[in-house]
Amino acid sequence: MKSWPYPRVAAHRGGGTLAPENTLAGLRVGASFGHKLVEFDAKLSADNVAFLLHDDTVERTSNGRGAAARMRYAELAALDAGSWRDARFAGEPMPTLAQVAACCRELGLAANVEIKPCTGRDVETGRIVGAETARLWQAENEGQVGMPPLLSSFSYAALEAARESAPDLPRGLLFEHVPADWREQTAALDCVSLHASHRHLDEALVKRIKSAGLFILAYTVNDLDRARQLASWGVDTVCTDRIDLIGPYALDA
């Protein structure tokens, strides 16, 4: 991938803070503000169904309790993952990656699929989510040339497994603090991008990363002035919860 085909702004977990995260409702809210790139978290149920959830447990974002890795998808799908955000989202389920792919296709959304393995399931999750993403988005890619789903993860092992199962999909390695060996890690995984917390980025570091031939996605940027500063340094995309404040074209030249 010689150029960065993705929009300058990504809607964090679909609808940012305006909708329940990692749901189809969230994707629709992101799209309703005109966003064309959504980021979301994918992991595995106990029966190896790829579905959307950020945490290892379901308490924070649903009416259920327990570890997601111990629940079959049928149990997860029965939970209410919307009411915690607002009553109007009552009954919103945790969608499968397949449902999300169909929704992205319907809404014309590009996707940053963050592989978010439960503890101890890094390789398995990377392998399955990578392969599923490649399969599910194949038809979409035919209609949106140059906008393949972007795989990312904080887990080196998960992203390495995804490279094996989906070698043709672009990859980005996630960090909070960019480590000293970022060049070696991203090169070993054939990454096209480095994703990092904006709080630990400065202009000199951005310049070094860009000079290495990598694109940069910064998260989670909720201040418009900060987003513009990052863009001026060369950051290619910012991921935001404030999808209303930082619009889809806010950083376009």
Steps between C-alpha positions, in 0.01 A plus 500: 500500500694800369250764604267529799151441361310562822316813619675744734251430782385166642194457721619322815311176568240605245309788654748639749326618816168559320397133473573167669849398392565206270140467382317534170320800651841656560602449139176661384551799728856544371372484142221747581766764574656432161795293621640254247747314726404311815720325755372212710622210716467134398554196722384137528217337693552162667380330180738710287248741348664834419292777657539858626600580859782702653533354850583145610177504703149609405402704811594850387310502171211258553253366757698175527779380725808290445791438268419522130746220420285260705171588330368353178388756245132409547533612865679820403243583231220482756650779711390863485809695390321829443307612809815595694552786254138615460152348529437558130767238426334236716541148367792582273708180476871434471523437125702236320780612271287370212213732597742790527645430155150507350421825684823664381419396145148642530623831644811536282739489797867410498608299804789492744457159662686497831575143603431496875576151632385386841791408727687197368319485166727726295605262223160337463321836488746650252474201271120481498423873494758552224361222283138604564572864418668404172208276403219731609638816341599340170174597330518850647853548370377431149270801538747723689835453333785619719303495826573157648432447870798601712597247768658630820583368845695572816587129495806422292412129506144566381613723214766245404231229482278732295786555255514124446123459452439824308833590337345741249333727756689807626613496862572760767666433835348680799693655788420730786860616542698444179789273606865534403477198268193616305691474172590137557153400616311665215750374241476141627122511451515683164284775647385792288414709804577569864212589731577686824347702779510865399600588856845354447564635150705807418603653171850349500370147563235535230772611259716195583208261452404659170863494383496123553224476240214437742161667516375614841162472672468685832239417764277614676495866400201696630622859463481661157806722549705198606375305198607783271841517667552126450397529136746786451777275633414233242262270687285336231185415699367587845255274679242693702213452744377851418366413157276806523783741582765361264306447180599273214658788301631706793864417418487511121736751348 
